[in-house]
Amino acid sequence: MSFPFLRPSALPRPSTILQFLRHSTSLISRKPYQVLLSPSNQLPVYQHTKRGGNKLETKIKNIMGDIQQLRADLRKLLAVEDEKEVQIKAVVEGQIIVKGHKRVEINQFFEKNNIGIKQKPDTI
C-alpha cells in the first residue's frame, strides 16, 4: 500500500537545506569559544567609524569561552603582526575590537568554522 502524501513530490530547495544545516545542533564548533547570535540570528560583528572617518574599527560582541584564543585566531586570519591591531576590550567583557573594517573576513571565518550559536529564549 502506497501513501503518496508521505513522500515529497520534490526535493527541498538548496537554500532550505543550507539553512537547516547552518542551524543544526549536530554541527558544533570544535573551537574553545562561541559567539552568541543576535536576536535576528545574525553574527554580532559591527563596523564603526570614529574621528570623522579617520578611525575604522570592527567590533565583535557576545563572545563566550576562551577570548584569548579567538584573538590569536583572528590575528592569524588577518595576518596581523602588531598586538594592538586586535584588542580585547577590558571595560566590557566578551568583546574584541579589530582595527579596520574587517567584517566580511570575520563573518566568513565564523561561518566556515560554525562559531555562531543561537541565544536561548528568555522564559518568564
Secondary structure, 3 states (H helix, E strand, C coil): CCCHHHCCCCCCCHHHHHHHHHCCCCCCCCCCEEEECCCCCCCCEEEEEEHHHCEEEEEECCEEECHHHHHHHHHHHCCCCCHHHEEECCCCCCCEEEECCCHHHHHHHHHHCCCEECCCCCCC
